[in-house]
Amino acid sequence: MGAPPAGAVPRRAAVRGPARVQSRRRAGARLPRRPRSRPQAHPPADLDAQTALYRSLVAGRRMLVVLDNAATSEQVVPLLPGSPSCTVLVTGRHQLASLIDRHGARHLPLDVLSPEEARGLLAARLGAARVAAEPGAVDELIGLCGGHPLALSIIARTAGPRLDVALAEAAAELRDLGLEALDHDTDPAASLPTVLSWSLRRLTDRQRTVFALLGIAPGPDTTPPATAALTGLPERTARRTLNALENASLLERRPGGRYAMHDLVRRYAADTAHTTLPEHAREAALTRAGDFHLHTAHTADRLLDSHSTLLPPEPPAPGVHPHPLPDTDAALAWLDAEHATLLATQRTAATLGHHQTVWHLAWNLDTFHFRRGHRHDAVTTWRAALDAAEHLPDPATRGRTHRLLGLACSRLGLHEQAATHLEQALDLAVRHHDPTGQALTHRVLAYDWEQRGDDRQALEHAHHALDLYRALDLPVREAGALNAVGWFAARLGRFDTAREHCQAALTLHRHHHDPDGEAATLDSLGYIAHHTGDHHQSLDHYHHALTLNRDLGNAYTVADNLDGMGHPHAALGRHDQARTVWREALELYRDQGRDADAERVQRQLDDLDHT
């Protein structure tokens, strides 16, 4: 073959039909004069002879050869000129590995269009004035198409001649019909579903099945372990299959070993699943995926809070192996990465009527939601759990659900709803002679009354919780209630009582290795020290609490620690330090949507600037 052609670049592009060859002179290039040779009457029949003739004709010429929509390297190799003066551009939906490895081609993957590029395409096809007249509709069209150039071109073709029809109508049609709006009955190359179907031709039956199942899998992306659970394949096989789908331009690999589909490709995959896979196969796959995420979330939750009540879910489906999580850092990292998928998994389980999965996902995400400040997600998951609890036999489950939904509502400032759920939780605990449930509910009622601004009512409920925990001999829970009594006593100015209870709580938390409770108690002691004039001791307590909460990844209470820490700094005249911690607290409060707290800290900063 001679030297590999310079700049041979296989790339992925929309499939537009069988491979063809295009050649043209480069701009400004002059071809060397050659003696005219009489063309052969008939081209040779043998492929090798045809290849030799083709290379002899282009030898020494400066040419760009375009090989469009190549499916295999075997199609391309005979058309590679042997002359270094020629450049070859190869387009296709598959990565032609041997062309890269053996012929030195460079791979140039093409992404979807950016919003600006997509808007430019529509403006070129529809006219700049028409695009500028409906910016909202244009943005929606671009979002629904996900920047896919063929989808945008189809929209432009269908909307172009209809000048009397607003682009908002085209957006509504695309929103309602989905892929059907991008289909064409007679011209396959103008139909996005047909074009996407061409990418499946060279896939194996297993790869097509995995592609279809990924279309109905919950969540915006996936990983090899999750795909193994979804499909029932060994993880190594699942990983190879994901790579094959990526090679076919049906998946995109993202950082962290994650794989995602373009929205339109995902819709096509979901349609494929519903037309090619029986219902029992789809439900079995979704059950496996749900069990994988639930049981891994359960492992993560035990690492985050080993002192919480152990409520293990039912065993997973055969062949499902939860993702191993060695420590707290790994648990938090997995929950952060999978959070959107876990929420989607709960919604899918609710659709399938898998009530146990719905409830246990809410239970196992609760600590994580609190630590990361995901207050809206906590309310959403517990509302779904309450619906599921109506189908579960254990009345204690309904009581727990009302209590934790009440707590989630209180954290979000929905106090009327919180009161309703907490009253039902306490009533169920009393009727079913559940003193632990009563104590837990009194503890949440104390928190809710604090949020309403009534520290006396809060202290009364904290005392009820403390008495019940002592009778039940639950030392870690007792420590939490001791800290609550101390905190509300301090809020009411009873600092000696407050300090006594909080010191007792700190001793118990440390004895039972409960860093969450220890951090909460140190925060209370920081507040007490500051309000009794010992600002240095206050800072020491706050620093210890802040260190523990940062190590725990507890962003919600890190914000509170920073907020509290600013006051002793300001009292000591350390305005720069106060400003630093309050600015960080302000950023966290805003990130968590805690608007009232953010406004209060902003006033503190303004007052500090005036001082």
N, C-alpha and C positions, 0 to 999 in steps of 0.2 A: 504493500500500500504506500510505502514511503512515509514521509513525515506527517504527523497528524495535522489536520487543517487548523490554522490559527483561529481562535475565537469561536470554536464550535460550542454552542451553548444550548443544552437541553433545558427547557423550561416548561412549567405547567401553564396551560391556557385552556380556555373554553373549547370543547370539542366541536368542530364545525364540519365534519365529514371525512372522507378518505384522504390519506396523505397525498400531497401534491408538491411539485418542485416549482419554485419561482426563481428566476435569476434576472439580475439587472446590473447595468454598469453603475459603478459608483459615480457620484456627481463630480464632474471635472476630470474624470480619468480618461485617458486616451489609450486605446488598445493598440498593441504593436501590429504593424502590417504583416500579413502572412500570405503566402501564395495560396490562391484559392484551390481547394481540393474538391474534386467531384464527389458529391454525396453518394453514399451507397444506395443502390436501388431498394434494398431490403435490409433492415437492421438485423444483426445476428440474433439467432434464437437463443443461444446459450447465455445465461446470466453473467458468467465471467467475461464473456466477449462483449456483452453490452456494457458492463462496468468499465472494461478497458477502453472501449470506444468513447464513452462519456468522459472519462478522465483525459483522454487524448484531446478531446474537443475543448475542454476548459483549461488545459495545462497552459501556464504562463499568463493567463488572463486575470485581471483584477475583478473579481465577481463576489456578490453576496448571494448565496444560495439559501433559500428559505424552505425548510421541510416542515410543513404545517400538519399538526395533529398526528404526530407519530405515535404509534401504539407500542412498538418494540424496537430494540436496537437493531434487530435483523433487517427491519425496513430501512434503517438509516445508513448502515455501514456501506452498502454498495454505492450510495450517492455522495459519499465523502470524497471531494477532490483530493488528489495527491499533491496538489500545488499549494505552497504556503502563501501564494498571492490571493487565495480565495478564503472567504469567511463563510461559515455555515451557521444558520440560526435554526434551531429545532424547537418546535412547540409541541406540547402534549400534556395530558393529564397525569401521566405516569412518569416517575423518575427513572430514567434509563441508566441503570447503574453501570452496566458494562461499557456504555459509551463514555461515562466519566472515568472509569477505572482503566480502560484499555486504550482510549483514544484522547485522553487529556481534556475532555470537555469540561466546561465550567457550568455548574448548576445555578440557575437564577430563579428562585421561586418568586412568583408574582402574588402579591397580597390583593385584597379587595381595595376598592377606591376609598380614599379618605373622604370625609364630608365635603371638603372644598372641591376635590376632584369630581365627586358625584354631582355636586351642584353645577360644576362647569359642564359636565356631559349633558345634563338636562337642559342647561341654558343653550348649548350648541344645537340640540335637537328641537327644543320647543320654543326657543327665542328668549333672550335675556329679559325682555319686558314681562313676558308671561310668568317666568319664574320669580321675578322680583315682586310681582303683584300678589303672589300667594306664598309668602315665606314659610308659614306654618305648615301648609299642605306639602310643600316641597321637603321640609325637614321630616315630616312623617313618612313620605314616600321613600326617602333615603334610609330612614331607620328601618322600615319594613323590608326594604331590599337588602339591608345590611351592607351597602356599598358594592353589591355584586354587579359587575358591569353588564352582563347579559340581562339580568332582571331589570336594571335601569333602562337598558336599550329597548326592551319589550314594552315597558311602561311608556317610554317616549314615543314608540311607534303607534301604540294604541290610543294614546291621548293626543298625539300631534294633530291629526285631521279634525278632531272634535273641538274646534275653537270655542264653541258655545257651551262646552261642558267644563265646569270648574275642576281644577286639579284636586280639590278637596273630595270630589266625587270619585276620582280615580283612586285616591288614598283609601276612601271608605270601601270601595270595591275590592281592593287588594287586601285590606284588613279582614273583610268578611269571607272572601273566597280563598285566600291564601294562594297555594300553588296553582289552583285552577285558573286564576287570573293571569298566569304566566304561561299557559298552555296554548298550543296552536294545533288545530285539527289536521291540517294538510301539509304543513311545512315543518318537518322534524327539527331542522336546525334553528327554527324560531320558537321552539318550545323548551322552556327550562326543564320540566320533568323529563322530556325525552333526552335532552342533552345529559342530564344527570344519570339517566339509565344507561347511557353508553359507558359510564365509568364502572358499572357493575359487570360488564361483559367478561372481563378478564379475571374476575374474582372467583375464588372457589365457593362451593356451597356453604362451607363453614364461614368464610369471610362475609358472604352476603347475609347470613343469619346474624352474625355479630353486628354488622352494620345496621340491620333492621332493629335489633334489640337496643342498640345505643340510641336510636331515635325515640324510644319510649322510656328510657331510663330517667329517673328523677335527677334534677340538678343541671347546672350549666356546662359541666365538663365531667371527666372521669379519670381514673387512674387504672393501671394494670390490676391491682388487687380487687378494686371494685368491679372491673370488667370481668374478672375471673368469677366472682360471685354471681354477677348478673347472668353470665352465659353458662356457668357450670363447667368451665374449662380449667385446666391447670394454669397457674399464673404465667408460666413461661410461654405456653401456647397463646394465652390471651395477649401477652406482650407482643409476640410475633405478629399476631393478627392485627393489633393496633398499628404496628409499623407498616403492615401491608396496606391498610386503609389510608394511612398517611401518605404512602407512596402513590396511591391512586388519587390523591388530592381530595379525599373525602373527610379527612381529619386534619387538624392542625395541632402540632405538638407545641406545648407551652412550657415555661419554666416550672421546675418542681416535678417533672415527670407527669404532667397532666395533658390530657387530650381533649380538644373541643371541636364541635361541628359548627359551621356557619349555620345561622338560623334557618335559611331556606333549605340547606342540605338536611338539616335535622327534620324539618317537616316532611321532606321526601322520604327520609328513613322511617319516620313514624307511619307514613302511608304504606310503605313497603311492609312494615311489620303487620299492619292490620289486614293487608291483602294476601300475604304469603304465609303467615304463622297462625296456627289455631289459637283460640282464646286461652285454652289451658296452658299452652306453652308460654304465652305472654304473661299470664298471671304467675306461673311458677318462676319465671325469670324475675319479675318484680318482687315476689316474695323473698327470693334469695338476696336480691339487692337490699331490700328493707332489713332483713336479718343481719346482713353484713354491717350496715351502718348503725343499726341499733346496738348490736353487741359490742362493736368497737366504741361507740359512745358510752356504753355502760362501763367498759374498762377505763376510759378516760375520766369519767365522773368519779370512779372509785379512787383514782390517783389524785384528783383535785380535792376531794373531801372524803377521807376515809372514815370520818365520824358520822356521816349521814346514815339514815336508816337503810339497811341493805334490802333492796327489793329487786331481785334478779328477774330479768325477763324469761319467757319460756325458751327452751333450747332452740338454736337456729336450725334451719332446714339442713338436711344431709348434704355434706360436702362444702358447707359454708364455714370459712375460717376467718374470724375477726382479725383485723390488722393488729400486729403486735405493737404495744406502746410501752417502752421500758420505764419511763419516768414522767414526772409532771410536765417538764418542758415539752416532751414529745406529745403528751396529751393535749396541751394547749395549742401546739403547732398544728396538730391534726384537726382539732375542732375549728380553729381559725380557717384552715384551708377548706374544710368540708362544710362550713356553716350553711351556705346556700343550698348545698345538696341535702343536708339533714332536714332543713325546713321543707324542701320539695319532697323528700322521702315521707315526711309525716302527712303531707297533703295527698300523696299517692296512696298511702296506707288507708287514709280516711275514705278515699274513693273506692278502694277495694273492700272496705268493711273490716279491715284488720285492726280491731279496736285495741287489742293489747299493744300492738306496735305504736299506735297513735299515742296512747297514754304513757308508755314507758319512754318514748322519745322526749316528751315534755318533761318527765321526771329527770331524765339523765342529762338534759340540756340546761336545767334550772341554775345550777351553780355557775356554769360557764356564762350564761346570759347575765347573771348578776356581776360576775367579775369583769366582763367586758362592757357592761353598761348597755346591753341590748334590751332595753326595757319594752319597746314595742313588740319585739319578737317574743319576749316572755309572755306578754298578754295573749298574743296570737296563738302560741303553742298550747297555753293552758286553756284557752277557750275551746280549741279543738279537743283537748283531753277531756274537758267537761262533757262534750257531746259523746265521746267514746265511753266515758265512765257510766253513762246511762245504760250501756249494754253489758257492763261487767257486773259479776255477781256480788263482789265484796263491798258492803256499805262503807267500810273504812276508806276505800278508794275514792268514793264520792266526797267524803269529808276532807281527805287530803287535797283533792282537786279544788274544792271551794276555798280551802285555806290558802293554797298557793296561788290561785287566781286572784284572790283578794289581796295578797301581798303584791303581786305584779301590778294590779290596778292601783294600789296605794302608791307604789313607786312612780307610777306614771301620773299621779295626781287625780285619778278617777275615784275620789273618796266615797261618793254615794254607791257606786258599784262595789267598791271594796267592802263597805259596811254590809251590804246585802250578802255577799259571799261569805264574809267572816261570821255573820250571824248564823247562816246555814251550817257552816263548818262546826261552830260551837254547839249548835243544837244537835247535830248528828253525833258529835263526840259524847254529849251528855246522855242522849237516848240509848246509845250503844255501849255505855259504861266504859268509855275509852279515856282514861285519865291522861295518857300521853298526848292524845289528840287535843284534849282540853288545854293542856299546858302549852303546846305548840301554838294553838290559836290565840291564847291570851298573849303570848309573846308577839304575835303579829299584830294583834289589836293595840298593844303598847306602841308599836312602830307607827301604826296608822294614826293614832291620836297625837303622836308627836308631830307627824306631817300636817295635821290639822291645827297645830299650835296649842294643844291642851296637854301640857306636861303633867298635870295632876291626874287626869284620867289615864295617861300613859303609865305613870308610876303605879297606880292601882292595879292595872293589868300585869305589870312586871312583877309585882309582889305575888299575885295569884300564880303566875308561872313558876316563880321560885319555890313557893310552898309545895306545889305539885311535883316538881322535879326532885325536891329533897325527899318526899315520901316515896318516890319511884326509884330512888338511888341511881340517878343518872348524872354522874359527876360532870361530864362535859356540858350537858344541857344546863345543869345547875350553874356552872361557871358563866355561861352565856346570860342566864337570868340575873345572876349577881352583878354582872357588868351593866345590864339594862337598868337595874334598880339604882346602881351608883350613878349612871349617866343622867337619869331623870332627876335624881336627888340633886345632882350638881346643877342641872338646868333651873332647879327651884331654889338654888342658893344654899343648900344643905351640904356644905362641902366636907365636914367631918364624916358624916354618914356616907357620902359618896366615896370618899377616899377609902374608907374601911371596906366597903363592898367591892370596890374595884381591885384593891390589893388582894383580897381573898379570891376574886375571879382570876387574877393574873397567876396566882400560885397554882390553882387547879388547871388552868390552860397549859401552863408549862409542864406540870406533872404528867399530863395526858398527851403531850406533844401535839397540841392543836394550834398551829401557827395562825390560822384565821382568827380564832378567838383571842389569841395573845395580841395580835395587831389591833383588833377592835378595842381591847381593854387599855392598851397603851395610848391609843387615841383619846380615850376618856380621861386617863390620868394626865395627859398633856393639857386637856381643857381645864381640869381641876387645878393643876399647878399654875397655869396662866392666870386664872381668875382669883387665885389666892396670893398672887404677887411673886411667885417663884418662876420667873420667865426662863431662866437657864435650865431649871429642871423640866419645865414644859417643853423646851426645844429638844432636850435629850429624849423625852418620851416620844415626841412626834417623829424624831429621826429614826428611832427604833421601829416604830409602827410603819413608817414610810419604807424602810429597807425590807421589812417582811412582806409588805403588800406588793412592792415591786418584784420581789422574788416569786411571789405567788401569781404574778400577772393580773393582779386585782386592780384594774384601772378605775373602777367605780370608787373604791375607797381611797386609792391614791389621790384622787382629786380632793376628797374630804380632808386627808392628812395635810396636803399642801395648803388648803384653805385655812385650816387651824393653825398651821405653823407660821403663817404670815403675821398673826396677831402678836405673839411674843417677840418676834423680830421687830415689829413696829414699836412695841412698848419699850424695847431696849435702844431705840433710835437707829436700828439697822435698816434704814429705808430701802437701800439697794437690795438687800436679801429678801425683805418683805415683797418688794416689787417683783423679784424673780420668781418666787414661789407662787405668788398670786397670778402672775401671767400664765404660768404653766397650768395652774388650777383652772383658770378661765378657759384656756384652750381645751382642756379635757371636758369641762362642763359643756362647752359648745358642741364638741364632738359627740357627746352622749345625749344631746338634746335636753339638757337640764337647764332650761331657760331662766327659771327663777334664781337658781344658784349662780348662773353666769351674770345676771344683772346685779346681784348682790356683790359679787367679787369685783365687778366693774366699778361699782360705787366706792368700794374700798380703795381701789387703785386711784380713782379720781380724788378721793379725800387725801390720799397719801401725796399725790402731786401738789395739791393745794397747801398741804403742810410744808 
